[in-house]
Amino acid sequence: MRKFNKKVDKNIGKLPASVKKTLFLLMREIEEDGPVRGNWANFSKLKKDRFHCHLKKGHPTYVAVWEIYNKKYIWWR
């Protein structure tokens, strides 16, 4: 199950269509296969349960950050 914080929820609508499509693909992969996504560009662990990867390189760069919460929910930041 995913839950967005208010800032992300507001800004998803402002993303370019291609980046939004990539974000939703990443979200599906995380829900199906878990939060560790080594097959995505610049994936890394930021903290114990927080991860990030690049959705689009170049200028501007779009980055997704997610966190495991209570071993049940994934929060997107």
C-alpha positions, 0 to 999 in steps of 0.5 A: 500500500502506498501513501503520499505526503501532501507535497508529493500528492500536490506535485505529481500533477505537475510532472511531465507525462513521461516522468509520471509514467516512469514514476508509476512504473517504479511504484508498481515494481516496488509494490510487486518486488520490494523497495530495493530497486537496483535495476533503476538509475542511481538507486541507493539507500539513503538511510535505514529504510529510505531509498532513492533513484533517478526517474529522469537524468539531465536538466531538470533531473527528477528523483523519487524517494521512498521510505518503508514505514511500519514494514507495511506502507511505502511513503513517497517523499 
